[in-house]
Amino acid sequence: MTPWGGRLSVTARIALLAIALALVSNLALIGFLWKQTHDVAIAATRREMVEQSDALIGIWRDGGLPRLSEAVRNAQPPGDTSLVVAIVDEEGRRLVGYAPPRLEVPIAARAFRVGYLADLPGWREHEAGYILRPVGRVWLLTARKLDVIEAEQTAIERALALAVVMSLALGIVAGLVLARYVATRLDRIAAVIDEAAEGNLSRRVPMEAKGADAFDRLAARLNAMLGRIEGLMAELRIVTDSLAHDLRSPLARLRTKTEQAVLVSDPAQRDSALGGLLAETDLVMRMLTMVIEISRSESVSRDRFTLVEPAELVEEVAELYEPVAEDAGIRFVVAIDDRPAPLSLHRELVSQALANLVDNALKHGVPKQTGAEREIVLRLCCRPDGVAIQVEDRGPGIAARDRAQAMKRFGRLDSARSTPGAGLGLALIDTVARLHGGRFELADNAPGLVARLVLPG
């Protein structure tokens, strides 16, 4: 058999916790009130006894023991049996006034004390606050029975006991209400998780307090996670369909060229067929490699980031592509407008993203017509929202309505389907930008295209 703790539900534990907290807090408050009330009553009795004793001592100093004795006889108001005023000898025997026949407390000068004056009927039942002070060879006793204080304390204790019962009842009600509220919120979250487990990723947890409580914060994070998973699943379906679609043509061409290479008898034709076979194989390998690189980029941890100077990185990429552009008759310009401080980057991925930007510009951003400006600019500049590394070309550009499609995986525009490629270069750049908390955007260069990688500064 499992222990009680194992058989209680979460809501039941929350209810019991609420009840216990309400009970403990009320008991603490009640104990504090009882202590304060008792201390205040004792302090008032102390002040009264000190004042009474000082007044009688003043009479003794002015008129001696006879006048003190007379004052002691008249000190007790009629019917007030709680006030004790007397003169006693060194052994505690009463000489004058109202007091037990013999005190059973130590006869010595002392400050205010609380105790039982004598073990006699009428005296043993009640504590008294008293002061003993010497007056010549005898002692002056001023005391007050604590009957009134005890009665008040008893009434307070009864009221406090009733308050405990009421607080317990209210704690139970509050605990049940709280448990019901928590159970309702958790059930809604559990229902969404159950549907997600069954494959429905479109449902979201409703938010009741607009993010003001912990449940809404949990719901917001869960909704964001489900949205991300839903987007990844949709992207996975698109990638799978696109990969199958885009691989169909190269694989068909591979089969055709393989058959030609096997069946042809002429060595020259066989070599040509084998060359085409290798080209198609390289295209398929590039597609698969790019898909793997994008997946790896999305899973890179930030502990692999290092401090990198953006200007140095841009200069390295430019050094690689300047000879390529020169051989193609293209003017390659490196414009470092600013030199920002080092950034925390994944050096290899950012370098590959920049290489893809320049490579795309070389393939698609150079006009074919004679006399057109054949120029590519690799620019580094600082913006209010971060550090921008952009490639500016003078080609046909991409229409604003087609830019979102161009950045999707396998998102090839009609104008680019005649050139080799898989449509994954811009998708990789966008993945690298999001990995660094930045963004990738396309803009008009009038004419041409600006492909901009913005990294947070």
Residue, then its C-alpha position, 0 to 999 in steps of 0.5 A: m500500500t502506498p503512503w498517503g502522500g502518494r495517493l493524494s492528488v495535486t489539487a488535494r495537496i494544494a487544498l491541504l496546504a492552503i488550509a494549513l497555511a490559513l490555520v498556522s497564520n491565524l494561530a500565529l496572529i491569535g498568539f500574538l494578540w493574546k501575548q500583546t493583551h496580556d503584556v499590556a494588562i501586566a504593564a498597566t498593573r505595574r504602573e498602578m502599583v508603582e504609583q500607589s507605592d510611591a504615593l504611600i512612601g511620600i506619606w510616610r516620609d511626610g508624617g511617619l508610620p502613623r500617617l502611613s498606617e492611616a493611609v493604608r487603612n483607607a487605601q482600599p475602595p469599598g467593595d474592591t477586594s482586588l487591591v491589596v495594601a498592607i504593612v507587614d513585618e520582617e517575617g511577612r505578618r500583616l500589621v495593618g491593611y488588607a492582605p493575607p495574615r502572613l505573606e508566603v513570598p520572600i520579604a525583600a526589596r524588589a521590583f514589580r513581581v507576579g506571584y501568589l501571595a499566600d497558600l490560603p483560600g481566597w489567595r491561592e486561586h489568584e495571582a497578584g502583581y505586587i511590590l514590597r518596599p521597606v519603610g523603616r523596620v517594616w515593609l509596605l506591600t502594594a498589590r493587585k489581584l489579577d482577577v480582572i486580567e484573568a477574566e479578560q484573558t479567559a474571554i479573549e481565549r474563548a473568542l480566539a478559540l472561536a476565531v480558530v474554528m472560523s479560520l479553519a472553516l474558512g481555510i477549508v473553503a478557501g482551500l477547496v476553491l483554490a484547489r478547484y481553480v488550480a485543477t481547472r487551469l491544469d486540466r486545460i493545459a493537460a487537455v492541450i498536451d493530450e491533443a498534441a500527443e495525438g497529433n493535433l498541434s493547432r490547439r492552444v491553451p487559453m490565457e485568462a489573466k493576460g500573462a499576469d499569473a504563473f499559469d498564463r506564463l506557462a501557457a504562453r511558453l507552451n503555446a510558443m513551443l507548440g507553435r514552433i513544433e507546428g511550424l517545424m512539422a509543417e516545414l518538415r512536410i514541405v522539405t520532405d515533399s520538396l526534396a522528393h520532388d526536386l530529387r526526382s528530376p536529377l535521379a531520373r537524369l542519373r538513371t538515363k545517363t547511367e543507361q547511356a554510359v552502359l549501352v553506348s559503345d563509342p568511347a567519346q560518347r561514354d565519356s560525355a555520359l559519365g561526365g553528365l553522370l558526375a554532374e548530376t551526382d554532384l547536384v544531388m550531393r549538394m542538395l543533401t549536404m545543404v539540408i544537413e547543414i541547415s539542420r545542424s545550424e538549427s541545433v548548434s549550441r551557443d557554447r560554440f560561439t566566440l568573439v569575432e570582429p565583423a570587419e575581419l570576417v568580411e575581409e576574409v570572405a572578400e579575399l576569397y571571392e575577389p579573384v572569382a569576381e575578377d575572372a568573371g569580369i565583375r567589379f567586386v567592391v568591399a565597403i566597410d563603413d563602420r568597424p563595430a566591436p567584436l560580436s559573439l558569433h559562430r564563425e564558421l556558420v556566419s562565414q558560410a552564410l556570407a559566402n552564400l550571399v556572395d555566391n548568389a549575387l555572382k550567379h543571379g545578380v549580374p546583368k547579362q545585357t551588354g553595357a550594364e553595370r556589372e558590380i557587386v558590393l559587400r558592405l558592413c555598416c552599423r544600424p540602430d538595430g544591430v550590425a548589418i552585413q549586406v551584398e548589393d548587386r545590379g541584377p534583375g532582383i526579386a519582386a517584393r511578393d516573391r521574397a518570402q518564397a525565395m527564403k523558404r527551403f527549396g523555394r526556387l523562383d521560376s527565373a532561377r529554375s534554369t540554373p543549377g541549384a537546390g533553392l537552399g542557400l537563402a534558407l541556410i542564411d535565414t537559419v544562421a540569422r535566427l540562430h544568432g537572434g538576428r534576421f535576414e531580409l531582402a530589399d530593393n537596390a534600384p536596380g538589383l537586390v540587397a541581401r542583408l544579414v542583421l546581427p544584434g550588436 
